[in-house]
Amino acid sequence: MSADSKKCAMEGCLCMAPAGQKYCSAYCQAAKKEIKLQCDCGHPACESQKL
């Protein structure tokens, strides 16, 4: 993980966004205006939090 990486900007997502990007995936970028209690981006950090 790069020193420039930061948490994905979508509320509810637990992933780190790649350096220079706000979101970890196209899913999160498309869902940015939705309110989500859990993220469905498919990355391991979010998948492990599903009930």
C-alpha positions in Angstrom: 0.0 0.0 0.0 1.4 3.4 -1.0 1.9 6.2 1.5 -0.5 8.2 -0.6 -3.4 5.7 -0.2 -6.3 6.7 1.9 -9.7 5.3 2.9 -12.3 5.1 0.2 -14.6 8.1 0.2 -17.8 6.1 0.0 -19.6 6.0 3.4 -19.6 2.5 4.7 -16.6 1.2 2.7 -13.6 -0.1 4.6 -11.2 -0.3 1.8 -8.2 1.9 0.9 -8.4 3.8 -2.3 -5.4 3.7 -4.7 -3.0 6.6 -4.6 -4.5 9.6 -6.4 -8.1 8.3 -6.3 -11.0 9.0 -4.1 -12.7 5.6 -4.4 -11.5 2.0 -4.2 -13.6 0.8 -7.1 -16.1 1.7 -9.9 -18.8 0.3 -7.6 -18.1 2.8 -4.8 -17.7 5.7 -7.2 -21.2 4.9 -8.8 -22.8 4.4 -5.3 -21.3 7.6 -3.8 -24.7 9.3 -3.4 -26.4 6.3 -1.9 -26.5 5.7 1.8 -25.1 2.2 2.5 -24.7 0.5 5.8 -22.4 -2.1 4.3 -20.4 -1.9 1.1 -20.7 -4.4 -1.8 -17.5 -3.4 -3.6 -16.3 -7.1 -3.4 -12.9 -6.4 -1.8 -11.8 -8.6 1.1 -12.1 -5.8 3.8 -15.7 -5.2 3.1 -16.6 -8.9 2.3 -15.3 -9.9 5.8 -17.8 -7.5 7.5 -20.9 -8.9 5.9 -23.5 -10.6 8.1 
